[in-house]
Amino acid sequence: MLDDTLKTQLQTYLGMLRQPIRLIATLDNSANATEMRGLLEQIASLSDKVSFDASGEDARKPSFVIAREGETEGVRFAAIPMGHEFTSLVLALLWTGGHPPKVEPEVIEQIKALDGDFSFEVYMSLSCHNCPDVVQATALMAILNPKVKTTVIDGALFQDEVNGRNIMAVPTTYLNGEPFGSGRMTVEEFLAKLDTGAVAREAAKLDKKAPFDVLIVGGGPAGASAAIYAARKGIRTGIVAERFGGQVMDTLGIENFVSVKETEGPKLVAALEEHVRSYDVDIINLQRAESLKRDELIEIKLESGATLKSKTVIIATGARWKELNVPGEREYRGKGVAYCPHCDGPLFKGKNVAVIGGGNSGVEAAIDLAGIVGHVTLIEYDTKLRADAVLQNKLFSLPNVTVVINAQTTEVTGADKVNGLIYKDRATGLDHKLELEGVFVQIGLLPNTDWLKGTVELSKFGEIKVDSHGQTSLPGVFAAGDVTTVPYKQIIIAMGEGSKASLGAFDYLIRQ
């Protein structure tokens, strides 16, 4: 189960345990149970502080609990947590064994102060790079607060349960048997929803902050590079963002970042955040900007009610997935309509799905899904695919892929969940119906500028117009990255533009 390298790494981690822990398994005669037993026995063999016990009793088989010595409750995995979830397993072992989590003290205190009965069920897939944040957040809460219970469920392992609840996207979180959240969430986001007074308390704290010299709105590659360049000038720098990393967190494979041959989005974001935090930058997370106005200072009002002030502002709010805007898309989002093939693909094993979009993202999605699902139909509006030739060659070599060009998707159909798609042949005007169970939308990006209309000049596509220094139409307000008119939406370009906008803002400051 674990190769020699993983064994060595895990043995090193288990050496950090401060107290004994138990792995209590509930098993049956299935092959998955045999595999789970093998993993748990291997883990137990690597440390005298870990014991294995196969006498557990739970409705989900196979599953196991990580519990403190003398206890029977803890974080439950109805999964064999390898792949992206191996880190979640290691952290759950360490935290249960008394190793302190790398979390701010106030967050730990907020978790411990939660009052009530909280039973989380987290549905994930082992190939989902968004799921570990949710798994680790709920696991940490369960370990620190006995009033919180967490069960992590591999949707591919418990397919009947997933089908019964119509779960067609991961991560999906239930609280006390009711839907609680869908998509990536950090522990801070969980606490904001569970602790209803947290938003008001945080807003009051933010209102008291002194004005910044440079305030960056957005925490993606452009925002991170802008913050580093500003902080290195020795000026008061802040970042306010919904989440650090932005859209890069949803990117799995990155193979064109110069000097780094191959990486993944979450790994790059972790490195970016570590770099930013090495400077004196005030990082303000879980905050969405609502409006911008200029008075003596530039004011950014947040949806939480707080207002931040700064001498200059750099807008780096990036972009989001573009929607089809057809009947059925929003109704069946999370019930067959998806935007992340890496995350949600395993839930459609053996089923028929469609991918909308013939650019690189769409063709890559179709290629990935073809190895999991029964059949993929790729639908492209244009008369030809727009993806790179190497990707098209791979796509057309796959036996379970059909490509439909010159087609306009007009409706997603369903009954409780997706059951089909209607597209119009643009050459003949005839409608065609496809029977399928999943629709993956990959048609490009929209700039996150809704909150800026009437404030700075935007292009007809909603992008912020900037000059050669990143300056917008409003003095003292700069912009960078995918949110701007700068062509070619690439991570490395966003970083360069963020640095340029930061230098532009500094130049503006010293000339005032």
C-alpha positions as CSV (number, residue, x, y, z in Angstrom):
1,M,0.0,0.0,0.0
2,L,2.7,2.5,1.0
3,D,6.0,2.4,-0.9
4,D,9.3,2.7,0.9
5,T,9.5,6.5,0.4
6,L,6.0,7.1,1.9
7,K,6.8,4.7,4.8
8,T,9.9,6.6,5.6
9,Q,8.2,10.0,5.4
10,L,5.2,8.8,7.5
11,Q,7.5,7.2,10.1
12,T,9.2,10.6,10.5
13,Y,5.9,12.3,11.0
14,L,4.6,9.8,13.5
15,G,7.7,10.5,15.5
16,M,6.1,13.8,16.3
17,L,3.2,12.2,18.1
18,R,2.9,13.3,21.8
19,Q,0.3,10.8,22.9
20,P,-0.9,7.3,21.8
21,I,-3.6,7.0,19.3
22,R,-5.9,4.2,18.1
23,L,-7.0,3.2,14.6
24,I,-10.4,1.5,15.1
25,A,-11.7,-0.1,11.9
26,T,-15.1,-1.4,10.9
27,L,-14.5,-3.9,8.2
28,D,-16.3,-6.4,6.0
29,N,-15.2,-9.0,3.5
30,S,-14.8,-6.6,0.5
31,A,-11.6,-5.9,-1.4
32,N,-11.7,-2.3,-0.2
33,A,-11.8,-3.5,3.4
34,T,-8.8,-5.7,2.8
35,E,-6.9,-2.7,1.3
36,M,-7.9,-0.5,4.3
37,R,-6.8,-3.1,6.8
38,G,-3.4,-3.3,5.0
39,L,-3.0,0.5,5.1
40,L,-3.9,0.7,8.8
41,E,-1.6,-2.2,9.8
42,Q,1.3,-0.5,8.0
43,I,0.7,2.7,9.8
44,A,0.5,1.0,13.2
45,S,3.8,-0.8,12.4
46,L,5.6,2.5,12.0
47,S,5.2,3.8,15.6
48,D,4.7,2.3,19.1
49,K,2.3,5.2,19.7
50,V,-0.2,3.9,17.1
51,S,-2.3,0.8,17.6
52,F,-4.7,-1.0,15.3
53,D,-8.1,-2.4,16.4
54,A,-10.5,-4.1,14.0
55,S,-13.5,-4.3,16.5
56,G,-15.2,-1.1,15.3
57,E,-18.9,-0.9,14.7
58,D,-20.3,1.6,12.2
59,A,-23.0,1.5,9.5
60,R,-20.4,2.5,6.8
61,K,-18.1,-0.5,5.9
62,P,-15.3,-0.2,5.5
63,S,-14.4,2.8,7.6
64,F,-12.1,3.6,10.5
65,V,-11.7,6.2,13.3
66,I,-8.6,7.9,14.5
67,A,-9.1,8.2,18.3
68,R,-7.0,9.1,21.3
69,E,-6.0,6.3,23.6
70,G,-8.9,5.3,25.8
71,E,-11.5,6.9,23.5
72,T,-13.6,5.5,20.7
73,E,-14.7,8.7,19.0
74,G,-12.6,10.8,16.6
75,V,-12.3,11.6,12.9
76,R,-13.9,8.9,10.8
77,F,-12.7,8.0,7.3
78,A,-15.2,6.1,5.2
79,A,-12.4,6.1,2.7
80,I,-8.9,4.8,1.9
81,P,-7.3,8.3,2.1
82,M,-4.5,8.2,-0.4
83,G,-4.0,10.5,-3.4
84,H,-4.8,14.1,-2.6
85,E,-6.1,13.0,0.8
86,F,-3.0,11.3,2.1
87,T,-1.9,14.7,3.6
88,S,-5.3,14.9,5.3
89,L,-4.7,11.5,6.9
90,V,-1.2,12.4,8.1
91,L,-2.5,15.7,9.7
92,A,-5.4,13.9,11.4
93,L,-3.0,11.4,12.9
94,L,-0.7,14.2,14.1
95,W,-3.4,16.4,15.5
96,T,-5.1,13.5,17.3
97,G,-1.7,12.6,18.7
98,G,-1.3,16.0,20.2
99,H,0.9,17.7,17.6
100,P,-0.2,21.3,17.4
101,P,-1.8,22.5,14.2
102,K,-0.4,25.4,12.2
103,V,-3.4,27.5,12.8
104,E,-3.7,31.0,14.4
105,P,-4.4,30.8,18.1
106,E,-7.6,32.8,17.8
107,V,-8.9,30.3,15.3
108,I,-8.2,27.4,17.7
109,E,-10.0,29.3,20.5
110,Q,-13.0,29.9,18.2
111,I,-13.2,26.2,17.4
112,K,-13.1,25.2,21.0
113,A,-15.8,27.8,21.9
114,L,-18.3,26.4,19.4
115,D,-21.4,25.3,21.3
116,G,-23.9,22.9,19.9
117,D,-24.0,19.5,18.2
118,F,-22.2,19.5,14.9
119,S,-22.1,16.3,12.9
120,F,-20.3,16.8,9.5
121,E,-20.4,14.4,6.6
122,V,-17.8,15.4,3.9
123,Y,-18.1,13.7,0.5
124,M,-14.9,13.9,-1.5
125,S,-13.0,12.1,-4.2
126,L,-9.3,11.1,-4.0
127,S,-8.6,13.0,-7.3
128,C,-10.1,16.2,-6.0
129,H,-7.5,18.9,-5.2
130,N,-10.2,21.1,-3.7
131,C,-11.4,18.5,-1.2
132,P,-8.4,18.4,1.3
133,D,-9.2,21.9,2.6
134,V,-12.7,20.8,3.6
135,V,-11.5,17.5,5.0
136,Q,-8.8,19.1,7.0
137,A,-11.0,21.9,8.3
138,T,-13.7,19.6,9.6
139,A,-11.2,17.1,10.9
140,L,-9.5,19.8,12.9
141,M,-12.8,21.0,14.4
142,A,-13.7,17.4,15.4
143,I,-10.3,16.9,17.1
144,L,-10.3,20.2,19.0
145,N,-14.0,20.2,20.0
146,P,-15.8,17.1,21.3
147,K,-19.1,18.6,20.2
148,V,-18.0,18.3,16.6
149,K,-18.2,15.0,14.7
150,T,-16.7,14.5,11.3
151,T,-17.0,11.6,8.8
152,V,-15.0,11.8,5.5
153,I,-16.7,9.8,2.7
154,D,-15.1,8.8,-0.6
155,G,-17.9,9.1,-3.1
156,A,-16.4,6.5,-5.4
157,L,-16.3,4.0,-2.5
158,F,-19.9,4.7,-1.4
159,Q,-21.5,5.2,-4.8
160,D,-25.0,4.1,-3.7
161,E,-25.0,6.7,-0.9
162,V,-23.8,9.4,-3.3
163,N,-26.6,8.5,-5.7
164,G,-29.2,8.4,-3.0
165,R,-28.4,11.9,-2.0
166,N,-28.0,13.1,-5.6
167,I,-24.4,14.3,-4.9
168,M,-22.8,15.1,-8.2
169,A,-20.0,17.5,-7.1
170,V,-17.3,17.4,-4.5
171,P,-16.5,18.5,-2.0
172,T,-20.0,18.4,-0.6
173,T,-20.6,18.9,3.1
174,Y,-23.6,17.9,5.2
175,L,-24.2,19.2,8.7
176,N,-26.6,17.2,10.9
177,G,-28.0,15.5,7.9
178,E,-28.7,18.7,5.9
179,P,-26.7,20.2,3.0
180,F,-24.2,22.7,4.4
181,G,-21.7,23.7,1.7
182,S,-20.4,22.8,-1.7
183,G,-16.9,23.5,-2.9
184,R,-13.7,24.5,-1.3
185,M,-14.0,26.0,2.2
186,T,-11.3,26.8,4.8
187,V,-11.7,26.4,8.5
188,E,-12.2,30.1,8.8
189,E,-15.1,29.9,6.3
190,F,-16.7,27.1,8.3
191,L,-16.4,29.2,11.5
192,A,-17.9,32.2,9.8
193,K,-21.0,30.1,9.0
194,L,-21.2,28.4,12.4
195,D,-20.3,31.4,14.6
196,T,-22.9,33.9,13.5
197,G,-21.3,36.8,15.5
198,A,-17.9,36.3,13.8
199,V,-18.6,38.5,10.8
200,A,-19.6,41.5,12.9
201,R,-16.7,41.1,15.2
202,E,-14.2,40.9,12.3
203,A,-15.8,43.9,10.6
204,A,-15.4,46.0,13.7
205,K,-11.7,45.1,13.8
206,L,-11.1,45.9,10.2
207,D,-12.7,49.3,10.5
208,K,-10.1,50.3,13.1
209,K,-7.1,49.5,10.8
210,A,-4.9,52.5,9.9
211,P,-4.8,53.5,6.2
212,F,-2.5,51.6,3.9
213,D,0.0,53.0,1.4
214,V,-0.9,50.2,-1.0
215,L,-4.0,48.0,-0.6
216,I,-4.3,45.1,-3.0
217,V,-7.8,43.7,-3.6
218,G,-7.4,40.0,-4.7
219,G,-5.0,37.3,-3.6
220,G,-4.1,35.5,-6.8
221,P,-0.7,35.5,-8.6
222,A,-1.1,39.2,-9.6
223,G,-2.1,40.2,-6.1
224,A,0.7,38.2,-4.4
225,S,3.4,39.6,-6.7
226,A,2.1,43.2,-6.2
227,A,2.2,42.7,-2.4
228,I,5.8,41.4,-2.5
229,Y,7.0,44.3,-4.6
230,A,5.2,46.8,-2.4
231,A,6.4,45.4,0.8
232,R,10.0,45.4,-0.4
233,K,9.7,49.2,-0.8
234,G,9.1,49.4,2.9
235,I,5.6,50.9,2.6
236,R,2.5,49.8,4.5
237,T,1.0,47.0,2.4
238,G,-2.2,45.0,2.7
239,I,-4.1,42.3,0.8
240,V,-7.8,41.8,1.1
241,A,-9.3,38.7,-0.7
242,E,-12.0,36.1,-0.5
243,R,-9.3,33.4,-0.5
244,F,-5.6,33.5,-1.1
245,G,-4.6,32.0,-4.4
246,G,-7.8,32.8,-6.4
247,Q,-8.5,30.7,-9.5
248,V,-5.1,29.0,-9.3
249,M,-6.4,27.0,-6.4
250,D,-8.7,25.3,-8.9
251,T,-5.9,24.5,-11.4
252,L,-4.5,21.0,-11.2
253,G,-1.6,20.7,-13.6
254,I,0.7,23.6,-14.3
255,E,3.5,22.8,-16.8
256,N,4.3,26.2,-18.4
257,F,5.5,28.2,-15.3
258,V,9.0,29.1,-16.3
259,S,11.7,27.5,-14.2
260,V,9.2,25.1,-12.6
261,K,8.8,22.1,-14.9
262,E,5.6,20.8,-13.3
263,T,3.5,21.7,-10.3
264,E,-0.1,21.9,-9.1
265,G,-2.2,24.9,-8.4
266,P,-2.5,24.4,-4.6
267,K,1.2,23.8,-4.3
268,L,2.0,27.0,-6.2
269,V,-0.5,29.0,-4.0
270,A,1.1,27.6,-0.8
271,A,4.5,28.8,-2.0
272,L,3.1,32.2,-3.0
273,E,1.4,32.7,0.4
274,E,4.6,31.6,2.2
275,H,6.6,34.1,0.2
276,V,4.1,37.0,0.8
277,R,4.0,36.2,4.6
278,S,7.8,36.4,4.7
279,Y,7.3,40.2,4.3
280,D,5.4,42.6,6.5
281,V,2.1,42.3,4.6
282,D,-1.3,42.5,6.3
283,I,-3.3,39.6,4.8
284,I,-7.1,40.0,5.2
285,N,-8.9,36.8,4.1
286,L,-12.6,35.9,3.6
287,Q,-13.6,39.4,2.6
288,R,-15.3,40.4,-0.6
289,A,-15.0,43.9,-1.9
290,E,-18.4,45.6,-2.5
291,S,-17.5,49.1,-3.8
292,L,-14.7,51.6,-4.3
293,K,-14.7,55.3,-3.9
294,R,-12.2,58.1,-3.9
295,D,-12.2,60.9,-1.3
296,E,-9.0,62.1,0.4
297,L,-8.1,58.5,0.5
298,I,-9.4,55.5,-1.6
299,E,-12.0,53.6,0.3
300,I,-12.8,49.9,-0.2
301,K,-16.1,48.9,1.3
302,L,-16.5,45.2,2.1
303,E,-19.6,43.1,2.1
304,S,-19.1,42.5,5.8
305,G,-19.8,46.2,6.4
306,A,-16.2,47.1,7.1
307,T,-14.3,49.8,5.2
308,L,-10.5,49.8,4.4
309,K,-8.6,53.0,3.4
310,S,-5.5,53.4,1.4
311,K,-3.4,56.0,-0.5
312,T,-3.3,53.7,-3.5
313,V,-5.2,50.5,-4.5
314,I,-4.3,47.7,-6.9
315,I,-7.3,45.7,-8.1
316,A,-6.3,42.1,-8.8
317,T,-9.7,40.3,-8.4
318,G,-9.1,38.0,-11.4
319,A,-11.8,36.1,-13.2
320,R,-14.4,33.3,-12.7
321,W,-15.7,30.5,-14.8
322,K,-18.0,31.8,-17.6
323,E,-21.5,30.3,-17.5
324,L,-23.6,29.1,-20.4
325,N,-26.6,31.1,-19.2
326,V,-29.1,28.6,-20.5
327,P,-32.1,27.1,-18.8
328,G,-31.2,24.3,-16.4
329,E,-27.6,25.3,-15.8
330,R,-28.1,27.0,-12.5
331,E,-30.9,24.7,-11.4
332,Y,-28.7,21.6,-11.8
333,R,-25.4,23.1,-10.6
334,G,-24.0,20.5,-8.3
335,K,-26.6,18.0,-9.6
336,G,-24.8,17.2,-12.8
337,V,-23.6,20.6,-14.0
338,A,-20.0,21.0,-13.0
339,Y,-17.0,23.2,-13.7
340,C,-14.1,21.1,-12.3
341,P,-13.5,17.8,-14.2
342,H,-10.6,16.8,-11.8
343,C,-12.8,17.2,-8.7
344,D,-16.1,15.8,-9.9
345,G,-15.1,13.4,-12.7
346,P,-14.9,10.3,-10.4
347,L,-18.6,10.8,-9.4
348,F,-19.5,10.1,-13.1
349,K,-17.7,6.8,-13.4
350,G,-19.1,4.8,-16.3
351,K,-21.7,7.5,-17.2
352,N,-22.2,9.6,-20.2
353,V,-21.2,13.3,-20.0
354,A,-20.7,16.3,-22.1
355,V,-18.0,18.9,-22.1
356,I,-18.9,22.4,-23.4
357,G,-16.0,24.2,-25.0
358,G,-13.3,23.4,-27.5
359,G,-10.4,25.5,-26.2
360,N,-7.5,24.0,-24.2
361,S,-9.5,23.7,-21.0
362,G,-12.4,22.0,-22.7
363,V,-10.3,19.5,-24.6
364,E,-8.1,18.8,-21.6
365,A,-11.3,18.1,-19.6
366,A,-12.6,15.7,-22.2
367,I,-9.3,13.8,-22.3
368,D,-9.3,13.5,-18.5
369,L,-12.9,12.5,-18.3
370,A,-12.5,9.9,-21.0
371,G,-10.5,7.7,-18.7
372,I,-13.2,7.7,-16.1
373,V,-16.7,8.0,-17.6
374,G,-18.4,5.9,-20.2
375,H,-18.6,8.4,-23.0
376,V,-17.7,12.1,-23.5
377,T,-19.4,14.3,-26.0
378,L,-17.4,17.6,-26.6
379,I,-19.6,20.4,-27.9
380,E,-17.9,23.5,-29.6
381,Y,-19.8,26.6,-30.8
382,D,-17.2,27.4,-33.4
383,T,-16.7,25.5,-36.7
384,K,-13.4,24.1,-35.4
385,L,-11.7,23.3,-32.1
386,R,-9.4,26.0,-30.7
387,A,-7.2,23.8,-28.5
388,D,-3.5,23.2,-29.2
389,A,-2.8,20.6,-31.9
390,V,-1.1,18.2,-29.5
391,L,-4.3,18.1,-27.4
392,Q,-6.6,17.7,-30.4
393,N,-4.5,14.8,-31.6
394,K,-4.8,13.1,-28.2
395,L,-8.6,13.8,-28.1
396,F,-9.3,12.3,-31.5
397,S,-7.3,9.2,-30.6
398,L,-9.7,8.3,-27.8
399,P,-12.4,5.7,-28.7
400,N,-15.1,7.0,-26.3
401,V,-15.1,10.6,-27.3
402,T,-17.5,12.3,-29.8
403,V,-16.8,15.9,-31.0
404,V,-19.7,18.1,-32.2
405,I,-18.7,21.4,-33.8
406,N,-20.8,24.4,-34.9
407,A,-23.2,23.6,-32.1
408,Q,-24.9,26.0,-29.6
409,T,-26.0,24.5,-26.3
410,T,-29.5,25.8,-25.6
411,E,-30.7,23.9,-22.5
412,V,-29.7,21.5,-19.8
413,T,-32.5,19.2,-18.9
414,G,-33.2,17.2,-15.8
415,A,-35.5,15.9,-13.1
416,D,-33.9,16.3,-9.7
417,K,-30.5,15.9,-11.5
418,V,-29.2,16.3,-15.1
419,N,-30.6,13.8,-17.6
420,G,-29.7,15.5,-20.9
421,L,-28.7,18.4,-23.0
422,I,-30.2,20.2,-26.0
423,Y,-28.0,21.8,-28.7
424,K,-28.8,23.5,-32.0
425,D,-26.9,22.7,-35.1
426,R,-25.9,26.2,-36.3
427,A,-25.6,25.1,-39.9
428,T,-29.1,23.5,-40.2
429,G,-30.9,25.2,-37.3
430,L,-32.1,21.8,-36.1
431,D,-32.2,20.9,-32.4
432,H,-30.6,17.7,-31.0
433,K,-31.1,16.0,-27.6
434,L,-28.3,14.1,-25.9
435,E,-29.1,11.8,-23.0
436,L,-26.4,12.1,-20.4
437,E,-25.9,12.5,-16.7
438,G,-23.2,15.2,-16.5
439,V,-22.3,18.6,-18.1
440,F,-18.9,20.1,-17.6
441,V,-18.8,23.8,-18.6
442,Q,-15.4,24.9,-20.0
443,I,-16.1,28.1,-22.0
444,G,-13.7,30.6,-20.6
445,L,-13.6,33.3,-17.9
446,L,-15.4,36.5,-16.8
447,P,-13.6,39.3,-15.1
448,N,-14.7,40.0,-11.5
449,T,-15.6,43.6,-12.0
450,D,-19.3,43.8,-11.2
451,W,-18.5,45.8,-8.1
452,L,-16.6,48.4,-10.1
453,K,-19.1,49.5,-12.7
454,G,-19.3,53.3,-12.9
455,T,-16.0,53.7,-10.9
456,V,-13.2,52.8,-13.3
457,E,-13.3,52.5,-17.1
458,L,-14.1,49.0,-18.3
459,S,-13.9,47.4,-21.8
460,K,-17.0,46.0,-23.5
461,F,-16.0,42.6,-22.0
462,G,-16.0,44.0,-18.5
463,E,-12.2,44.1,-18.1
464,I,-10.4,47.0,-16.5
465,K,-8.6,49.3,-18.9
466,V,-5.1,50.0,-17.8
467,D,-2.1,51.9,-19.3
468,S,1.5,50.7,-19.5
469,H,2.0,51.3,-15.8
470,G,-1.1,49.4,-14.7
471,Q,-2.9,52.7,-14.0
472,T,-6.7,52.8,-14.4
473,S,-8.9,55.8,-15.3
474,L,-9.1,56.7,-11.6
475,P,-5.9,58.3,-10.1
476,G,-4.2,56.2,-7.5
477,V,-6.1,53.1,-8.6
478,F,-4.1,50.4,-10.5
479,A,-5.1,46.9,-11.7
480,A,-3.3,43.8,-12.8
481,G,-3.9,40.2,-13.9
482,D,-6.9,38.5,-15.5
483,V,-9.2,41.3,-14.4
484,T,-7.6,43.7,-16.9
485,T,-7.5,44.2,-20.7
486,V,-3.9,42.8,-20.8
487,P,-4.1,39.8,-23.3
488,Y,-3.2,36.2,-22.6
489,K,-4.6,35.1,-19.2
490,Q,-1.6,33.2,-17.8
491,I,-0.2,32.9,-14.3
492,I,3.2,34.1,-15.3
493,I,1.8,37.2,-17.1
494,A,-0.5,38.0,-14.1
495,M,2.6,37.9,-11.8
496,G,4.5,40.3,-14.1
497,E,1.5,42.6,-14.3
498,G,1.1,42.6,-10.6
499,S,4.7,43.6,-10.1
500,K,4.4,46.3,-12.7
501,A,1.2,47.7,-11.1
502,S,3.0,47.7,-7.7
503,L,5.9,49.7,-9.1
504,G,3.4,52.0,-10.7
505,A,1.7,52.6,-7.4
506,F,5.0,53.3,-5.7
507,D,5.9,55.8,-8.4
508,Y,2.5,57.5,-7.9
509,L,3.1,57.7,-4.2
510,I,6.5,59.3,-4.3
511,R,5.3,61.9,-6.8
512,Q,2.3,63.0,-4.7
